[in-house]
Amino acid sequence: MAALNATAVTANTSADFTLVAGASTTLSLSGTGPLGLMCQAQVQIKSAAATYQTIAQLDSRNPMLVLSAIGTFRVVKGDNAAQAFGVERD
């Protein structure tokens, strides 16, 4: 898997990535140990008007997501975590 969001305590936003028809990708939280409750990242889709809408959240209860929709996406990681974590994509 490749890092979308660096493993850190600070907030960051991934670069946009695009899925075409028939493609899928897996997103997952990563860290150096068990993920705490405040480790959260929002998966967003870009609209035709170039605005982003949150469609899913990765967290300690749901640390993995398979995307299989056509679109342009990004992952936004907040800075409210007490521990370093990141987001990876296959």
C-alpha positions as CSV (number, residue, x, y, z in Angstrom):
1,M,0.0,0.0,0.0
2,A,1.1,3.6,-0.6
3,A,0.7,6.4,1.8
4,L,-2.0,8.9,0.9
5,N,-1.7,10.9,4.2
6,A,1.6,10.8,6.1
7,T,1.7,9.2,9.5
8,A,1.7,12.2,11.8
9,V,-0.4,13.8,14.5
10,T,-1.0,16.9,12.4
11,A,-3.8,17.5,9.9
12,N,-3.3,17.0,6.2
13,T,-5.2,16.5,3.0
14,S,-4.2,13.9,0.3
15,A,-3.8,14.7,-3.3
16,D,-6.8,14.0,-5.5
17,F,-7.0,10.5,-7.0
18,T,-9.4,9.3,-9.7
19,L,-11.2,6.0,-10.1
20,V,-12.5,5.0,-13.6
21,A,-15.2,2.5,-14.5
22,G,-14.4,-0.9,-13.2
23,A,-11.6,0.3,-10.9
24,S,-11.6,0.0,-7.1
25,T,-9.1,0.8,-4.4
26,T,-8.8,0.1,-0.7
27,L,-8.2,2.8,1.9
28,S,-7.0,2.0,5.3
29,L,-5.8,3.7,8.5
30,S,-2.2,3.0,9.5
31,G,-0.2,3.7,12.6
32,T,2.5,2.3,14.9
33,G,0.1,0.7,17.3
34,P,-3.6,0.3,18.1
35,L,-5.6,3.2,16.8
36,G,-7.3,5.5,19.3
37,L,-10.8,6.8,19.1
38,M,-9.7,10.2,17.8
39,C,-7.9,8.7,14.8
40,Q,-10.3,9.8,12.1
41,A,-10.1,10.7,8.4
42,Q,-12.9,11.7,6.0
43,V,-13.1,10.3,2.5
44,Q,-14.5,13.0,0.1
45,I,-15.7,13.0,-3.5
46,K,-15.2,16.0,-5.8
47,S,-18.4,17.3,-7.4
48,A,-18.7,18.8,-10.9
49,A,-18.7,22.2,-9.2
50,A,-15.2,21.4,-7.8
51,T,-16.5,21.2,-4.2
52,Y,-15.9,18.2,-1.9
53,Q,-18.5,16.2,-0.1
54,T,-17.7,13.7,2.7
55,I,-19.0,10.2,1.8
56,A,-17.3,8.1,4.5
57,Q,-15.2,8.2,7.6
58,L,-12.3,6.0,8.5
59,D,-11.8,5.5,12.2
60,S,-10.8,2.9,14.8
61,R,-14.1,1.1,14.4
62,N,-14.1,1.3,10.6
63,P,-10.4,1.4,9.6
64,M,-10.8,0.2,6.0
65,L,-13.0,1.1,3.0
66,V,-13.2,-0.3,-0.5
67,L,-14.1,2.4,-3.1
68,S,-15.5,1.2,-6.3
69,A,-17.3,4.3,-7.7
70,I,-16.3,6.5,-10.6
71,G,-15.0,9.9,-9.4
72,T,-12.3,12.0,-8.0
73,F,-11.6,11.5,-4.3
74,R,-9.3,12.8,-1.5
75,V,-8.8,12.0,2.1
76,V,-8.8,14.7,4.8
77,K,-7.2,13.8,8.1
78,G,-8.0,16.1,11.1
79,D,-5.5,17.2,13.8
80,N,-7.5,16.0,16.8
81,A,-5.6,12.7,17.2
82,A,-3.4,12.2,20.3
83,Q,-1.3,9.7,18.3
84,A,0.3,9.6,14.9
85,F,-1.6,7.8,12.1
86,G,-1.9,8.0,8.4
87,V,-4.0,6.7,5.5
88,E,-2.8,4.2,2.9
89,R,-4.2,3.2,-0.5
90,D,-3.6,0.0,-2.4
